[in-house]
Amino acid sequence: MFARELNLFFIAMGFFTRIPMPAWVEVDNERLNQASRYFALVGVVVGGLCALIYGLTIQILPNSVAVLFAMLTGLLLTGGFHEDGLADTADGFGGGWQVQDKLTIMKDSRIGTYGVLALVMGLLLKFVLLSEIALFDGDLVIAALVVGHCLSRMVAASLIFTETYVRDDSSSKSKPLAQSQTLNELGILLLTGVLTLWLSGIASAISLCLLLLVVRQLLVRGCRRQIGGYTGDVLGAVQQVSELVCYLFILVISL
């Protein structure tokens, strides 16, 4: 049982990060679907490493520079995987008229105006929010990074349970994605997020959960209207938006 769960965790880690995985890890479509239970836990790892870099660099560098190094750590760990999804989704939703047009644009490896704007503004907003949080409490940035990375992946992965996967993997420019999720996978995913938030000590945790639930519903409605479901790019976009919402909420309650 432990070996099986460890295999699923490494599948999730290998899918979302550039961290090398053990050679014994076995991957297939069924295991990939089951690995979605650990997507939020991957966020804990990524957020934890970003927080570690921030905690080390803040000892010798200004807040803004330490935040920048933390963000750079996240980009290096994931290869900009989620940011790429944000850019592609912005291009597809903004530049396509019909559903098939939107999906075609989203799988194009080139980036357009909408994608550039979404990417630049997303990264800039993330930097500003974390820098402002650091002005109030440097330790809170560490909690914010872990919670933001964890809960945002929890929200994004939860779409797999309720929404329809609309991409044909044979035409996708990226690797296959988990396309189904059982109640068991969803339960572990949500439990990881709730425990992480509870252990972080961030105030108004219930309010943050309710806010993310509202944001998720709004994003789901938008995705249904645009393409009738989700793709890997959409999950990346949802993750980025949800992460920004977490940082914004933490900043607001710190004021």
N, C-alpha and C positions, 0 to 999 in steps of 0.2 A: 504493500500500500504506500509506504513512504517513498520507495523508489519510483513508483508510478507518478505520485504527486510531484516529486522532484523533477521528473522528466517533463511534466506539463509546465512547471514553472520555468524551466530552462527554455522550453519552446517559446513561451511568452516573452522571455528575456531576449532570446535570439531574434524574435520577430521585430521587436520594437527598439532594440539597441544594437550598437556595434560591438558590444562586449563579447569576446570569443566564448563559445559554448563548448562543453566537453564533447569529445568525439562519440561517446556512447549514446547521446541523445537521439531518440527515434522520433521522426516526424512523419505524419500523414494527415489527411483531411480530418479524420475523426479526432485525433489528438489535438489538432489545431483548434477545432471547435471547443474542445474541453479546456484548452489552455486559456480561454477567455476569462476563466474564473480568477486568473492571476494577473490580469492586465493592470488592476489597481495596485497590486503589490509591486509590479515593475515600476510604477510611478513612485512608490515609496523609495525604491532603490535609487532611481534617477534623481528624485528630489533630495534624497539624503546625501548623495555625492555632490550635488550642486550646493547644498547647505554646508557641507564640509569645506568645500573650496571657499565659500563666502566666509566661514568662520575663521579660516586660516589667513586669508588675504586681508580681512578687516583689521587684523592686528598691526599691519604695517602700511596699509593703503587707505585712501578716503573711501567713504561709503559707496559713492557712485562707481568707483573703479572696482571695488569688491563685488558689487552687483553685476557689473559687466562680465567679470571673470566667472561668476556663478552661471550667468546666462550662456556664456561661451562653453562652459562645461556641459550644460544640457544639450547644446547643439552638437558638440563633438560626440557625446554618448549616443545620441539618437540619429546622427547624420542628417538632422533637419527633417526627419521623417514626417512629423506632424505639421511643421511649417509648410512643407511641400503640399500637403493635403489642403491646407488653408488657401494657398495660392491657387491651386488647381480648381478648388471649389468656387472661389471668387471669380475666376476666369469663366468657368462653365455657367454658373448662375447669372453672371453679369453679361456674358457675351452671346449666349445661345437663346434662340426663340422657342424651338421645339425640344422635347425631352431628348431625342436622339442627338440633336445638335449639341446640347449641353454635355451629354456623356462623351461625345466625340472630342469636344474641346478639353474636357477634364483629363482624358487619357493622353493628350498631346504633351510631349516632354518639354515643349517650349512654354515660356511664361509670358502672359500678356499684361496689359495695363492694369486691369482689375486685380490680377494676382500680385503685381508689384506693389500696388497701393495697399492691399490687404496685408502683405508681408511686412512692408516698412512700418505701417501704422501699428500693426500688432506687436512687433518687436519694440518699437519706440514706446508704446503704451506700457508694455511689460517692464521696461527699464525705468520709466518714470514712476510707476506704481511702487515697485520694489525700493527704489531710491527714496521715495517719500516715506514709506514704512520704516526704512532704516533711520530716518531722521528722528522718529519717535522712539523706536526701540530696536536696536540691532539684533537682539535675540529673537524678536518677533519675525524677522526676515527668515531666520532658519526654520521656524515653524511654518511660515507661509509657503516656503519653497516645497517642503515635504507635503503639506496638505494640498497645495495647489496642483502639484504633479499627480498626486494620488487621486483626489476627487475628480479632477478633470478627465482622467482615464476611466474612472468608474462611470461617469456620466456618458462618455463616448461609447464605452463597451456595452452599456445597458441598451443602446439602440439595437444591438444585435438581437435582443430578446423580443422586442416589440415591432421592429420595422422589417421591411422587405429588402433583401439584397438585390440590386438592380443591375449589377455589372456582370457581364460574361467574362469569366477569368481568361478565356482563350484570347480575348481582345484587350485585356488589361495590360498596361505597361509595367505593373508592379507584381509582386509575389501574391499568391493566393491569400485570402483573408477568411477569418472565421465567419461562417454564414448562418450558423444556428447556435442557440444557447438554451440549455435546459434550466428549469427552476433552480436546480442545484448549483449550476454555474453562476446564475444571477445572485443567489443567496450568498455565496462565498465572496463574490465581487462586492456586493453592498456591505457585507460585514467587514471586509477589509477597509473600506472607506470610512465607515462609522467608527471603527476602533482607532484608526489613524487620527481622525478628527478629535475623538475623545481624549486620546493620549497626548495630543498636541497642547492641550490647555487653552486653545483659542476661545475667547469669549463668544457668547451668542451662537454656539454651534448649531442649535436647532434652527435658528433664523437663516444661517448659511445653507443648511440642507433644504429648507423650504425655498430659498431663493434659487438654488440650483435646480430644484424640481420645476419651478416656473420657467427658468431659462431653457431647460431641457424640452419642455412642452412647446415653447415658442420655436425652438430650433427644429423640432420634429415636424411641426406644422409647416414650417418653411421648406423643409426637405421634401415632404410629401407633395407640396404644391409645385415645387420645382422639377423633381425627377421621380416622384412616386415612391421613394424609399431612401436607401443609403448606399454608398460605396466606401471603399477604403479612404478615398480623399475626403469624403464627408465626415467620417469618423475623426480624421485628423483635424478638420476645421472645427468640429464640435469640441474636441479636446482643447484646442487653442483658445476658443471663446470662453469655455468653462474655466480654464486656468486664469484668464484675465478677470473673470467675474469674482473668483476667489480672492485675488489680490486686491481688487477694488473694494470688496466687502471688508476685508481685514484692515485696509487703510481707513475706511469710513468709521469703523468702530474704534479706531485708534485716535481719532481726532478729538 
